[in-house]
């Protein structure tokens, strides 16, 4: 069940190749909405940023979502020199190839929880040439309404 007291997600639009914003570290839930191709190096930089800001759950959707998923997993392992990752520092990742975005948003609100860490804010990380803040925030909100 989605948390009825949860605040709306934060929307971040990133054009491919651009630097991400500076955020205070906390255990974020991030939904990657990948609508543009990106270079492998830039994707790896963003995956490292996702780790550095404290994200503990990443839901990947869209173009190359499988690669986004794997890049975040790789950044998490690299942070611990490819050894054991403490449970509280493990980033849960899911990829949603071929699913409607509305279902991915529903999953993020109702199912994306970490077993060892209370997640804080949700971020919609929109990877695209042009932003679509209003429509994506509205779609996320609509997906949180249960029958």
N, C-alpha and C positions, 0 to 999 in steps of 0.2 A: 504494500500500500504506500502510495506517495505520502510524504510528510505534509499535512495540511498547513503547517506553520512555515514551511520552506519559502524563502524569498525567491523572486524570479531569478533566472540565471543571468549572468553577466555575458554580454555579447562582445567578442573580440574578433575584428576583421583583420586578417593578415594577407597582404598581397604576397605572392611567392617571391622569395628573396629578401623580403624586408625583415627588420629586427622586431622581435616581440616586445611587448611592453614590460616594464619593471613591475612586478607584483610582490607583495609581502608573502613569504612562504606560509602555506597552510595546506591541509589535506584536501585539495580540490578534487572535484569530479569534473572531468573534461569530456565534452562531446566534440570530437573532430568531425567537421562537416567539410570534406575535401572535394572541392569543385574545380580545382585547377591542377595541372601537372606541376611538379616541382622537381628540383634537382635532388639527387641523393644526399649531397652534402648539406643542403639547406634543411631537408627533412631530418637528418641526424642532429643538426643544431637545434631544431625545434623540439625534438624528442628529448635532448639533454636539458633544454629550458623547462620542459614539462616536469622532468625529474627535479630540477633545481628549485622550482617554485613549490614543491611539496605534493604534487598531485599523487593521489593514491588509487584513482580509478579513471581509466580512459576507455571511452566508447568510440570506436573508429567507424566512420561511414563515408561512402563516396569513392571517388577516384583513388585507386591504389590503397584502399583501406587496409588490405592485408599487409602491405608494406609499412604503413603507418603503425599498425599494431606491432609488427616485428621490431620496428625502430624504437618504439617506446620500451618494449621488453629488453632490447639490447642496451639501451641507455641505463635501465635499472640494473642490469647485471654488471655493466661497466663501472657503475658507481661503487660496486663492491668487489672490484678486480676479478669478476667472474667467479667469485666464491659464493658462499652461502649468503643469502639476502635475509636479514631479520624479518619476521612476519610483519612487523609494524612498518617496515620500509618497502615492502613489496607493493608494486603497482599492479593492481588487477587490470587486465585488458580484455576487451572483447572487440570483435570485428563483425560487421553487419553488411556483407556484400549481398547485393540484390534485394535487400529489404527496403520497404518504403520508409522514408525519413520519419513519418509519423510514428511508426512502430519503434524505431530507434529512440525517438524522444520519449515514448512511453516506457521503454526498457530503462532508459537513464533515470527516470523519475521513480519507477516502481521496483526495479531489480538491481540497480548498480550500487551495491553496498559493499564495504570492505569488512571482512570478519574481525579485524583487529584495531581498526581506527575509525573514529567518528568523522565522516566526511563533512567538510564545510561547504563553501560556495560551489555552485555549478557554473562552469564556463562553457559557452558555445563558442568553440574556436573555428571560425569560418575561414577556410583557405580558398580564396577566390580573388579574381581580378577586381570585381565590384562587390561592394557590401550589400547585404539584404537584411539589415538588423530587424526592422519591423516585422516582415513576414516570418523570419525564423523564430523570433521571440513569441509571436502569436501562435505559430505551429507548435512550439514547445508547450506553451500554456494550454492549448487545446488538448494535447496528448496527456496532460495530467488530470483531466476530468475523467473520473471512473464512472462506469454505468451503475 
